[in-house]
């Protein structure tokens, strides 16, 4: 039934699109176009104000699509200069190609997100004998032991029937190839890593797996584990993606409902801000950058059976993976590639929009670009090696879904063309856009207003106005080269783990800032040229005003992008999460009730009633934090803590605790459970951020952000070239419990090959 409704909706979309295209090709006067355009915009504003759904939503999107079609038809037929002047014609074709790409992505995006699904909870599996077995895979390469301890501890505490779930740590940093490496330093580190992680898994109730050779990166690691395990379902969590206790409760049931289901994907939620958010000082009330994808696009893809594997926070059916020969490894984005291969075999997927993992994002702009370069290269590989338009077995709507996801990563080329296009006229007088002032208002401005309205209508709760343009512009200069390298050699990229847990002790201008600064200087020079042209050529003042305004708009975006490369201090290596749990504080054998208000992997804030006994607690005292266990959960081990601060607030004593180092790994499990077990916390955070301003207010807010960012960036530019201290990666031992979360090996007890044979 659902597939039939999907087919009907697609047919309706196709018929409406054809009808709009026919009407869009009708040639009318500029005044008629302006009048009809304003009427359509007014109707869209009315529908948007009413927050329509269902057919009203479809009508809104069709009206927006009609405006875009009218524009691109006019643009194609009436605005290109004569081929006789080759420089102008080439520059105009570059701009037109960028617009065609943008319009194509607009229609794909509108189609994908036209009717997003919100899944309800799956039906519980009542009969114990029907509960499938689950293997949990946590692949790792170079992550520190204490980071892994948190993720493994949380995975072992996922609620599921006893004997039905096994947690595996898949260590590619301790393979036989590395243990027997010709370099004794690499071999020694690999051997020590293997022994320490084996010990960790033994303490936490997980199993340690490694393999003979490092082949095919993460895809090879997962496929190797798949061949040596037997669970009906496989859950995958990245090393820094800590799962909540209800992950399997909210995902397993779907597989019983649909025997052809191969994937249940859930969102990636991050407890720290990305470097662009942090450097720009964006408020936590603004949705993070990935929320547009996980909050709407994946739900839209789910409508068309196109939701794909995102590498983590997912549950997959082993039988489907076995049929495909394991996880796909032709590209460095094994997740999306695995999904497209299984979709082409007739398997189905779905998406559950409920965050059940908490992960870490890169801390520096350089690491952020490294991560996005890998994604861009991997999706470009899929576009070239397994082009969805020609992939056998995919339905037409699935082809469009995968085309949207893979072709999106060519945005750097379009972004840079839009940035520099006005300079062709301002510097060289090239004619790149032939239109009268009336035509520009009637077609171009109406088109821009329509696109802004559609964007705000679709993504208002997940993306504020022009923030996507900011992110894409900040990335564009750095992604072109990696993408071109894949276009020239599609199989050349290699998988690199993204750096996490970095600290920035000093503020500095990123060494990657020069392309951003260069574009700003070019645009400033373009505005200078606009002033000169306005004075020197009175007859061209209308054109100069339009193109100069375009350059000024681009400059506002670049000012905001400049803030992204002004690295601000990041001295807190352990993200803090607000919670509300009951517990106890034990001091000198006396127990006091406490309210736990926030927690990180390094400490906590607790509130106690003010009494003579609690008021005597002083900074430096050693106390024991006991957490009240959940009614259906196992007991939680106590955590030794040092009082770091003490404040009297009315009738309460508020203590800042720092967890004592060198505790038993059970303390790590307690803090992990306290901090990460409740997915409702992540969902509340997501919902609190799901709001945004209207179109006009959003644009004005963004321009204000650009000006504020420019002012804040001036000190960084003044200090340019005098960077005091580079960003340094935090060792894992600093991340959780201060100096050491797990015992280090003394020189006399270094592991040997005999110990791990």
N, C-alpha and C positions, 0 to 999 in steps of 0.2 A: 504494500500500500504506500509506504513512504517513498519507494523508488518511483512509483507511478506519479505521485504528487510532485516529486522532483523533476521528472520529465515534463510534466505539464507546465510547471513554473518556468523551466528553461524555454519551452516553446513560446510561452507568453512573452518572455524577455526578447526572444528572437523576432517575433512579429512586431512588437513595439519598437524595437531597434530599427527594423527595416522601414516601418512607417515614419519614424522620426528622421531617418536618413533621407527619405524621399521628400518630406516637407523641408528638411534642412537645405536641400539643393535648390529650392525655389528662389529665383533671383528677385529681390525687392529693393526699393529705395532705402537709403540710410535712415530716413525719418520713419518709414514704416517698420524697419528692423528695430529701431530704438523704441518705438511705441510698443511693439509686440514683446520685445525683450524686457522692458520695464513691467509689463503686465505679468509675464511669466515669473520674474523675480518677486513681484508682490505676492503672487500665489504661493511661491516657495516659502517666503517669509511667513505667510499665514499658516501654512502646513507645519513649518518648523516651530512656530509659536505654540501650536496645538499639540506638538509632540506626537504626531500621528504614528500609528503602527499598521502592520498588515498592508492592506491595499493602499492606504494613505501614504505609507512609506514608499511603496512601489511607485505611486503617482509622483511623489516628490523627486525620486531618482530619475524617472523618465523625463520630467521637466528639466532637470539639470542636464541630463544627457542631450536633450534637444538643443539647449543653449550651446553646449560644446560642439555638437554636430554643425549647427549653423555657423559657428565661428570657423571651424576647420575647413568647411566647404568654401566659405568666402576667402579664407586665407589661402587656400590652394589655387583658386581661380583668379584672384584679383590683386594679390599683394606682392608677388615675386617680381623682381626687376628683370629687365631684358637681358638675355644671355650675351648680348653684344658687348657689355662691359663685364669682362670676366671676373675681376676682383670683387665687384659688388655682387655678381651672381653667385660666386662661390661662398662668400660670407653669408648671403641670404639663404643659400641651401643648407649651410651648417645650422643656422638658427631654425630653419623650417624642419630639419631632421630632428633636432632636439624637441621641438614642439610636437611633432608626430609621435615621438617616443612618449612624451608626457601625456598626450591624449590617449594613446594606446593603453598606458598603465592606468590612466583614469578609468577607462571603460572596464578593464579587467578588475580593478579594485571595486568599482561599483557593483559589478556582477557578483564577485566573490562575497561581498558583504551585504548583499541585498536582502537576505533573509537569514540572519545568523541564528543558530540553534542554542538553546540553553537546556542542557541535559538534566533530568531529574536523577535521583539516587537509584542505583540498580536494585533489583529485587534480591533479598537475602537468600543465600543457599541454605535451605533448611536441613537437608539430610547430610550428616557428617561424611558419609561415604562418597558424596558427590563433590565435596570441597576439593578443588584442584591443589596440587602441590606447587609451591612457588620457590624459585631460586632467585635470590637477590644478588645482583652483580654490582660491585663497586670497583670500576677500573681505576688504576693509579699508575703513575710513572715516576714523578719526582716530588710528590707532595709529602710534607713532613708527617711524622708518626702521630703527633698530637692532633693535627687536623683530621687524619684518618680515624683516630680514636673516637672523635666526636661523631663522625658520620657512621662508623661501624656500630658504635654503641646505640645510636638512635635507630639504626636499621634492625638491630636485634630486639628492640623494644616495640616494634610494630605489632599491633594486635592481630593475632591469627591463631587458629587452632594448633595446639601443641603437636609437634612432629610433622607439620605440613609446610614449614618454611625453613629455608637454610640460607644463611648469609655468607657470601663469598667475597673475599678481597682479592682482586685480580691484579697482581703486582708485576708490571712491566719494567720496574726498576731493579728487580732482583732476578732476572732471567739467567739461565745457564750461560747464555752468550756474554752477559755482562759480568757474571761471577768469574768466568774463565778468561776475561779480557786480557790482552797482552800488556795493557797499562796496569801496573800493580795498584795504583791509586784508585782507578775505576773499579777494579776487581774487589779491592778491600771494602770500598764503600757499598758496592752492590751486595756483598756477602753480609756485611753488618746490617744493611737494610733488611735483607731477607730474614735474618735471625730475629731482629727486633720486631718485625711485623708478624712473624710466626708466633712470637710470644704474645704480642698484643691480641691477635685473633684467639689464641688459647684462653686468655683472660676474659675476653668478652663473649665467648661462645660462638665465634665465627670460624670459617675455614679459610685457610690461605692457599691461593693457587698462583703459580707462575708458569712460565713455559720455556721452551728451549731457546727460541730466538725471537728477537723483536722484529716481527714481520707484519706489515700492513697496519702499523700503529694501533689505534683504539679498536678499529674493526677487527683486526687480527686477534687482539687480546680477547675481545668478546666472543669471537667465533671459536677460539681455542677453549675457552671455558665452557662454551655451549657443548662442545664435543665430549667434555668430561663430567657433565652433570646431567640430571634427568628430570627436573621439575616440569610440570605441565605448562607453567607460565614462567616468564623471566621478567623481573623488574630491574631496571637500570638506573643507578644514581651516580652522578659524577662525584669525585672525591670531596668536593666542597659543597655538595648539595645534601643537606641534612633532612631526612624525611620525617614527617609527623607520624604519630602512632596510628592514625586512621587511614593510611594510604591504601592498604589492601581492602579495607572495609568498603571504600568508596569506588573501587575499580574492578575487583575480581568478578562481581556478579554479572557484569556485562558480557563476559565470555560465556557464561551459561545460557544467556538469552540469545546469543548469535554464534553458531558454530563456525561461521566464516569470518569472524572478527579476529584480526591479527594484532591490533594496537588500541590501547587506551592511553592517550597522551594527556598530561596535566600541565598547568602553567609552571614556568620558572619564576619564582619570587626571590628577590634579593633584599637582604637586610642592610646592605650598605648602598650608598649612592654611587652612580658611575662618575668618572672624573669630570665630565661636562657638567653634570648637575652640581657637583661639589664646587668646581671652579667658578661657575656662574652664580653660586649662592641661591639656586632655585629652591623654593620652599618645598617641604615634604607634602604639602597639600596638592602639589602638581603631580599628575600621574607620571611615573617613570617611563623612560623611552620604550622599553619592551612591552609596556602594557597595551599599546595599540595592537601589537601582534597577538599577544595572549588574551587580551580582553575582548577583541572583536574579530580580527582576521581569522584566527584559528576556528572560532565559532562559525564564521562564514564558510570556511573551507569544509567544516564538518557537514554543512548542509548538502554539499555536493560529493560527499564521501572522498574528500581530498585532504582531511587533516593528516599531517605527516609527523613522523618521529623526529623529536628534537634532541635526541642524544642522551636525555636524562629525564627523571620524573615520569617514566613511562612503564607500562606493563605490556608485554608482548607474548603471543602464543608460540610455544616452541615448535609445534608442528608446522606452522607457516615458515618459520626461520629455517627449519630443517629442509623443507621443500625447496627453498631458494639457495641452499648451500651455506647458510649462516648469514652473518651481517655483510652487506656489500662493502667492497673496499677499493673500487676503481677511482673514487674521488676522496678528498680529505674531509668531506662532510658525509660520513658514513650513514648518518641518521636519515636525512632526506633521501639519500640514494637507496637505502634499504626499503624505505616506504614506497618509492616509485616502482621498485622492482616487485614488491608484493602486491601493490595495487594492480599492476599490469597482469598479475596472475589470478586476479579475481577476488582477492582478499579485501576485507573492508576494515575501516578504522573509525574511531570516534574520539571526540575531545570533551573532557570534563573541565569546565571552567571553575575549578576550586583549587586554590594553591595548597599543596601538601609537601612542599620542600622549601627550605630557606637556604639560599646560596650566597656566594660572594662574587662581586664584580671586580674588574680591574680597577686599580686605584690611580694609575697615572695615565695621561693621555697617550703616551707611547704604547703602553700595554693594551689600552683600549683599541688603538689602531691595529696593533698586531692581531688581536682577536677578530676584528672586523675584516681584516685582510684575509684571514683564513676562511671566514664565512663567504666572502665575496669570491675567492678563488674556488672554493668547493662548489658553490651554486653555479658558477660559470662552467666548471667541469661538467656538471650534470646537464647544463644547457647544451654543451657541445657534444658530450659523449653519449648522453641518453636523452636527446632532445624530446621533451614531452609531446610536441606536435606530431612526432613520428614514432613514438613509443607504442609498439603493438600491445594490445590488451587493455589500454586505458580507454575509458569512455570519453566522449567529446568534452563534457564538463570537467572531467579530471585533467584532460590536456590543458584546458584553460586555467585551471587552478595551479598546476605545476608551472605553466608558462608564466603566470603572474609572480610566483614565488622565485623563480630562477631569473627571469628577465629583469626583475626589480633591481638586481645588483649591478646593472649597467648605468645606474643613476649618476655616477661621478662624471661621465662624459656630458650628459645633458646639463648637469648643474654648472660645470665650468663654462660651457657654451653660453648659458644664460647670463653668467657673470661677466664675460668679456664681450658679448655681442654689442652692447651699446658703444663700446670703445671703437668698434670698426667705423662708426659714423663720427664719433666725437674726435678721434685722432686723424682719420684719413678721409672723412667725408663720403664713405661708401654708402650706397643706398641699399639697405638690408630689409626694408619693410615699407612697401609703397601703399600709402593710405592718406586720405584727407583727415582733417581734424574731426569732421562729423562722422566719418567711417570709423575712426579709432574709438570714439565714444560709443557709437552704436554697436560695434562688434566686440572690440577688444576689452573695453571696460565692463561691458555686460558679461562677457565670457569670464573675466577674472572674478566678478562678483558672484557669478553662478558657481564657479569652482570653489570659492571660499565658503559659500553657503553649504554646498554638498559636503565639503570636508568637515565643517563645523557640525553639520547635522549627523554625519556618520560617526565622527570620532570625538565629539565634544567631551564625553565622559572619560575618554582614554588618551586624548592628545589635545593640548592647547594650540591655538592658532600659531602657525609659522614655526613651531618648535621642530617639526619634522624637517622643514627647510633648513633650520639652523644645524641640526645633526648631520644632514646629508652634505651641507656645504662645508662643515668642519672636517668631514671625512674625505670629501671628493679629491683634493689634491694628492692624497696619500694612497688612494685605492686604485688609481688609474694604472700605475706601473704593475702592481700585482695582477690585475685583471688582464692587462695586455700580455703579460708573461704566460698566462694560461691560454689565451687565444693563440699565441704562437706555438706553445708546447703544452697541450692539454693535460699530459700526464706528468708534468714536471714538479708540481707543488708537493711539499712534504708536510706532514702533520707536526705542529708545534704546540706544546701546552702553554696556555695563557698564564702569565705571571699573576699571582694574587697575593694578598697580605703584605702590601708594600706600605712603608711609612715615609712621609715627607717631613723632615725635620725643619726645613727652611722653605720659604716661598721663592719661586724662581720661574723664569720664562722657559717653557719647554724648548729643547733644542729642535723640536719639530715645528716651531712657530714660523719659520721663515717663509714658507709658501703663503700662509695666511697674511703675514705682514706685506709680502710682495703684492698680493691681490688688493689689499687696502691702499697701498701706494698707487697702484695703477688706477683704481677707481677715483682716488683723490685727484690724480692728474687728469682723469677724464672729466671730472667736475670743473677743473680749471679750464680745460679745453671748451667745455660747454659755455662757461662765462665768456670766453673769448669769442666763440662763434655767435653768441647772442648779441654781442656788441658789434662784431665785424660784418655780420650778414643779417640785416634787419628782415629780409624777406623769408629767412629760414627760422624765425623765432618760435613759431609754433612747433616745428619739428624738434628744434633744440630743447624746448621746454619739456616735450614728451620724453625724449631720449635721456635728457638730464635727470628727470624725475625717476626714470627707470634705473639709471646709474646710482642715484641717491638711495633708492629702495635696496639695491644690491649692497650698497655700502653699509646700510643699517644691519643687514644680515651678517656682513663680514665683521662689523664691530662686535656683535654678539659672539661670533665664532672666535674672535681674538680672545675673549674671556675663557674659552675652552682650553687654550694653551698656556694660560697663566696659572701654573700649578700652585695651589694653596696648601697650607700646612695640613697634614693628616697625621696627628700624633696618637690618635686612638686606633689601635690595631684590632681591638675587640669590639665589634658593634654591640650596642646595648639595646635591650628590648624591654619595653614596659610590660609588666605582668601584674597579676593580682592573685597571689597564692598565700595560703596560711602556712605557718611553720613555727619553729621554736629556735631560740638562741640559748645555748648552754654555756654558762660561765662559772668556773670553780664548782661544778657539780650542781648548780642551781639552774633551773629551766624557766625561761620566760617565753610567753606567747609572742609571736611576731607576725607582721604582715610583710611579705616580700613584694616590693614594688617594681624593681627592675633587676635584670640579670644580664651578664655577659659571661663569656667563658673565662674571664679573669676576675670577676667580682660581682657584688650585688649590693642593692640598697634595701635595708629593712627598717621597718617602723615598729617601735615598742611603746607600750603605755609608760608614761612617766611615773616612776616609783623611786623610793630611795635606793633600791637595788639596781634598777636600770640606769639611774643617773650616775651611778658610780663607775660605769663602764667608761674606759678612757681609750684614746687612740693608742695603738700599739698592743692592746690586749689581744690574746688569742682566745677565740670563741669557736663553738661548734654550731654550724647551721644544720638544722634538721628540717626537712620538707615533709609536709603532710602528704602521704601517698593518695593517689586516686582510689576510689572505692573498689574498682575492678582491676587495679594494678598491683604489681609486686611492691614490697617495701623499697624505700630509697635510702641508700647509704648516706651517712652524715658527711659533711664537708667541713674540714678545718679551715678557719678563716682568721685573718688578722684585721683588727679594726683600723681602718685607714683614716676615717673622719667621724666626728660625733657632733651633732647639732641638736639643740633643744628647739622644738617647734610646738609651742602651746603646751598641750598635755601629752606630748609624745617626744621620744628620743629617736632620732633618725641616725642610723649607723651606715657608713660606707664601708663595705667589707672587701678585702682583697683575698682571694683564695690562696691558701698556703701551698707552696710547691711540694713536689715529691710525695704526693699522696697516692694511695692505691687507685688503680684504674676505675674502681667502682665509684669513686668521687666524680670522675669524668662522666660516667654514665648518669649519675644523679643530675649534674648540671646540664648535661645534654637533654635529658628528659624534661627538666624544669624549663628550659629555654625553647625547645623545639617541638615538643610532643603535640601541642595543641594547634591544629591547622586553623581553628577559628580566629586565632590571633592574626595570622597572615591575611585571612579574608576580611577581617575588620579593617586592617590597614588599607587594603586595596579599595574597599568600598568608601572609606573616608576620603580617598583621593579622586573618586570618580565624579567629578563635577568640573565645570569650566565656564568661562565667560562666553558671551555671544560673539558673533563674528566681528562687529565693529569694536567692541570693548577689547576683544582678544588681540586684534591688530594693534590698537593703541597701546595695550599693555606690552606687547612685544617691542614696539618702538621705544617705550620707556626703558625696557630691559636693555636694549642696545645702547642707549645713551649712558645709563648707569654703569654698564659693563665697560664702556670706553673710559669713563672717568676712573673706575677702579683699576684699569689696566695700565694707566700712565706710570705708576711707580714701577711696575714690572718692566716697562720699556726703558725707563731711566736706568734701571739696574741691569739691563741687558748686557750679557757678556761677563757679569760678575757673579755668577752662580756660586753660592757659598758651599752647598752640600748637595750631592746627588741624592735622588731617591734611592733608598736601600730596601731590599727585600727583608721582611721580618722573618726571622727564623721561626720555625714552628714552635719551638720551646717558649717563645715569648707570646705566642698567640693565645694559649689557653690558661696555663697556670704559672705565668711568670717565667722563671728560668728553666724549669724542667717539668714536663708533664709525664714523661716516661723515663725510667732509669737509663742513663748512658752507660756504655761499656767502659770499664777501666782498661788501661793498657794491658794489664795482665790477663784480662778475660776476653780478649778479642776473639770473635768466632772463627772457626776453622771450617774447611770444606767437609771435614768428617762430621761436624755437628749437623749439617744440613743435607747430608747425602741420603 
